[in-house]
Amino acid sequence: MGMISDVADYFIDGCGRCDLHATDACKARKWSAPLALLREELLASGLTEEVKWGQPTYTLNGKNLAMLYAMKEHCGISFFKGVLLEDDSNKLSMAGPNTHAPRLLKITSTKEVETMRPFIQGFITNAIKVEREGTPLPEVVREYTLPSILEERLLIDPDFASAWEVLTPGRQRSYILHIGGAKQEKTQQNRLQKSLPKIYAGKGFNEY
C-alpha cells in the first residue's frame, strides 16, 4: 500500500495512507459524493489540481491554496490561509489549537454542498484573491518554532494534524526538537516518517 498519485483514485479508494484504503471503512470513500461536488467547484475556479500527501490539493501558481479532506464525522475543504478569508457567516472552523492559518469548511452531505454553494464559491474566490495579492499571514508568537517539514505536514494532512493536536505540549516539543535538530531537509523528512507511528499512537519521541 502507498499513497495515491492520481486524484481520481482518491474518490474511489481513498488516500492510501492507512489500512482502510480501498475498503468501505475508508473516510474518503464514505464522503465521495459531497467531495466530488466540492472538487467541481475548485476546478471550476481555474485552480491546478495535484496530489499531495495522498490528498487532492489545489494550487495557484505553485502555491498551496486549498485541499479536500475527509474525517470520520465530516468532509470538506481546508483553506491553507483560511485565517485571512472573510467569514461573516462564521462557516469556517479552526483546524486545531496549534494550526494557526488553516480553516476548515465542514460538509456532511451533498445537500449541504448545494445549500452552501454561494458560500463555497465565495471562499474559493476570496482565497484566490488573497494568494494573488500576496497578503501576509499574521505573525504568531510561539514558545518554539515548528520545523518547516512539520508545519507543511500539519497544513496538508488532516489525519496527521488531528493526531498532533491530541499530543501534550511536552510530547509535541520532543518531536520538534528531534526533527528540527537535523540540518538537512532530507534528514528531517526521514525523522518525521520514522516518528509517525508514535505520533499516531499518542506517544512522545522518547516513549516506548
Phi, psi and omega per residue, in radians:
M1 nan 2.478 3.096
G2 -2.672 2.871 3.139
M3 -1.118 2.518 -3.099
I4 -1.186 2.741 3.070
S5 -2.109 -0.137 3.132
D6 -2.019 2.154 -3.089
V7 -0.985 -0.680 -3.091
A8 -0.998 -0.563 -3.124
D9 -1.163 -0.475 -3.104
Y10 -1.060 -0.718 -3.074
F11 -1.363 -0.196 3.131
I12 -1.773 -0.836 -3.012
D13 -2.167 -0.075 3.142
G14 1.658 -2.980 -2.993
C15 -1.403 -0.444 -3.130
G16 1.559 0.200 -3.095
R17 -1.560 -0.224 -3.092
C18 -2.441 3.106 -3.073
D19 -1.245 -0.173 3.127
L20 -1.446 -0.072 -3.136
H21 -0.945 2.307 3.084
A22 1.141 0.422 3.042
T23 -2.102 2.883 3.136
D24 -1.200 -0.224 3.114
A25 -1.487 -0.117 -3.137
C26 -1.111 2.277 -3.092
K27 -1.153 -0.649 3.127
A28 -1.149 -0.644 3.100
R29 -1.192 -0.694 3.135
K30 -1.019 -0.710 -3.063
W31 -1.802 0.370 -3.021
S32 -1.020 -0.645 -3.088
A33 -1.160 -0.954 3.102
P34 -1.135 -0.590 3.115
L35 -1.105 -0.666 3.120
A36 -1.098 -0.669 3.118
L37 -1.198 -0.687 3.104
L38 -1.148 -0.657 3.102
R39 -1.045 -0.733 3.137
E40 -1.031 -0.719 -3.136
E41 -1.163 -0.712 -3.136
L42 -1.170 -0.719 3.126
L43 -1.202 -0.638 -3.135
A44 -1.113 -0.379 -3.121
S45 -1.406 -0.132 3.124
G46 1.594 0.118 3.120
L47 -1.257 2.725 3.096
T48 -1.532 2.299 -3.119
E49 -1.682 2.251 3.121
E50 -2.402 2.987 3.015
V51 -1.959 2.160 3.066
K52 -2.344 2.200 -3.081
W53 0.969 0.579 3.108
G54 1.359 0.098 -3.091
Q55 -1.952 2.460 3.013
P56 -1.125 2.060 -3.072
T57 -2.131 2.478 -3.023
Y58 -2.085 2.166 -3.008
T59 -2.113 2.780 3.072
L60 -2.270 2.010 -3.105
N61 0.930 0.703 3.092
G62 1.458 -0.045 -3.131
K63 -1.714 2.321 3.106
N64 -1.138 2.219 -3.102
L65 -2.040 -0.772 -3.117
A66 -2.665 2.829 -3.132
M67 -2.573 2.436 3.011
L68 -1.403 2.514 3.125
Y69 -2.483 2.804 3.091
A70 -2.450 2.180 3.065
M71 -2.098 -3.132 -3.064
K72 -1.090 -0.783 -3.030
E73 -1.683 -0.253 -3.096
H74 -2.869 2.921 3.025
C75 -2.247 -3.018 3.081
G76 2.692 -2.754 3.131
I77 -2.026 2.317 3.026
S78 -1.826 2.104 3.119
F79 -1.669 2.126 -3.048
F80 -1.054 -0.662 3.126
K81 -1.978 0.716 -3.073
G82 -1.041 -0.458 3.141
V83 -1.080 -0.387 -3.119
L84 -1.599 -0.112 -3.070
L85 -1.416 2.569 3.062
E86 -1.286 2.237 -3.065
D87 -2.539 1.084 3.136
D88 -1.120 -0.415 -3.113
S89 -1.508 -0.071 3.130
N90 0.967 0.810 3.137
K91 -1.712 -0.120 3.119
L92 -1.729 2.532 -3.116
S93 -2.124 2.616 3.030
M94 -1.160 2.500 3.123
A95 -1.280 -0.420 3.139
G96 2.939 2.896 -3.057
P97 -1.133 -0.403 -3.111
N98 -1.835 0.024 3.085
T99 -1.873 1.806 -2.957
H100 -1.359 -0.828 -2.965
A101 -1.452 -0.754 -3.037
P102 -1.165 2.656 3.007
R103 -2.369 2.503 -3.110
L104 -1.832 2.353 2.947
L105 -1.782 1.846 -3.017
K106 -1.536 2.367 -3.126
I107 -2.278 2.464 -3.137
T108 -2.189 0.054 3.125
S109 -2.925 2.827 3.063
T110 -1.161 -0.604 3.115
K111 -1.069 -0.685 3.141
E112 -1.142 -0.619 3.085
V113 -1.067 -0.788 -3.138
E114 -1.088 -0.765 -3.128
T115 -1.126 -0.663 -3.055
M116 -1.656 0.131 -3.049
R117 -0.894 -0.784 3.117
P118 -1.050 -0.664 3.124
F119 -1.216 -0.739 3.141
I120 -1.031 -0.858 3.128
Q121 -1.089 -0.658 3.126
G122 -1.140 -0.748 3.131
F123 -1.130 -0.731 3.132
I124 -1.107 -0.808 3.117
T125 -1.054 -0.745 3.134
N126 -1.129 -0.717 3.137
A127 -1.111 -0.692 3.098
I128 -1.121 -0.748 3.134
K129 -1.076 -0.784 3.136
V130 -1.043 -0.754 -3.114
E131 -1.195 -0.744 -3.126
R132 -1.149 -0.598 -3.126
E133 -1.449 -0.164 3.117
G134 1.174 0.552 -3.136
T135 -1.055 2.158 -3.106
P136 -1.314 2.606 3.057
L137 -1.303 2.551 3.081
P138 -1.109 2.536 -3.126
E139 -1.212 2.539 3.128
V140 -2.049 2.256 3.100
V141 -1.582 2.008 3.125
R142 -2.149 2.720 3.065
E143 -1.294 -0.306 -3.121
Y144 -2.555 2.848 -3.140
T145 -1.855 2.208 3.109
L146 -1.282 2.342 3.017
P147 -1.025 2.526 -3.091
S148 -1.022 -0.618 3.122
I149 -1.066 -0.746 -3.137
L150 -1.255 -0.695 3.126
E151 -1.066 -0.761 -3.127
E152 -1.145 -0.719 -3.141
R153 -1.089 -0.681 3.110
L154 -1.118 -0.592 -3.101
L155 -1.302 -0.657 -2.972
I156 -1.872 -0.060 -3.099
D157 -2.212 1.655 -3.074
P158 -1.099 -0.579 3.115
D159 -1.142 -0.751 3.106
F160 -1.139 -0.735 3.138
A161 -1.048 -0.698 3.127
S162 -1.121 -0.745 3.129
A163 -1.156 -0.664 -3.140
W164 -1.144 -0.701 -3.066
E165 -1.110 -0.525 -3.096
V166 -1.474 -0.143 3.062
L167 -1.227 2.541 3.059
T168 -1.190 2.748 3.109
P169 -0.941 -0.651 3.134
G170 -1.142 -0.709 3.116
R171 -1.200 -0.692 3.076
Q172 -1.049 -0.775 -3.109
R173 -1.076 -0.627 -3.127
S174 -1.082 -0.661 3.115
Y175 -1.336 -0.626 3.113
I176 -1.070 -0.760 3.135
L177 -1.207 -0.713 -3.113
H178 -1.168 -0.877 -3.100
I179 -1.239 -0.785 -3.122
G180 -1.238 -0.252 -3.141
G181 -1.268 -0.281 3.107
A182 -1.480 2.405 -3.112
K183 -1.425 -0.637 -3.099
Q184 -1.477 2.379 3.129
E185 -1.055 -0.670 3.134
K186 -1.077 -0.716 3.120
T187 -1.165 -0.703 3.082
Q188 -1.045 -0.759 -3.141
Q189 -1.099 -0.732 3.118
N190 -1.115 -0.708 3.131
R191 -1.146 -0.678 3.107
L192 -1.123 -0.803 -3.129
Q193 -1.043 -0.735 -3.139
K194 -1.236 -0.393 -3.129
S195 -1.493 -0.272 -3.039
L196 -0.953 -0.799 -3.137
P197 -0.992 -0.718 3.133
K198 -1.214 -0.692 3.133
I199 -1.095 -0.787 3.123
Y200 -1.173 -0.412 3.116
A201 -1.531 -0.040 3.109
G202 1.382 0.358 -3.105
K203 -1.833 2.724 3.050
G204 -1.420 2.973 -3.075
F205 -1.048 -0.654 -3.075
N206 -1.614 0.105 3.131
E207 -1.634 2.616 -3.126
Y208 -2.247 nan nan
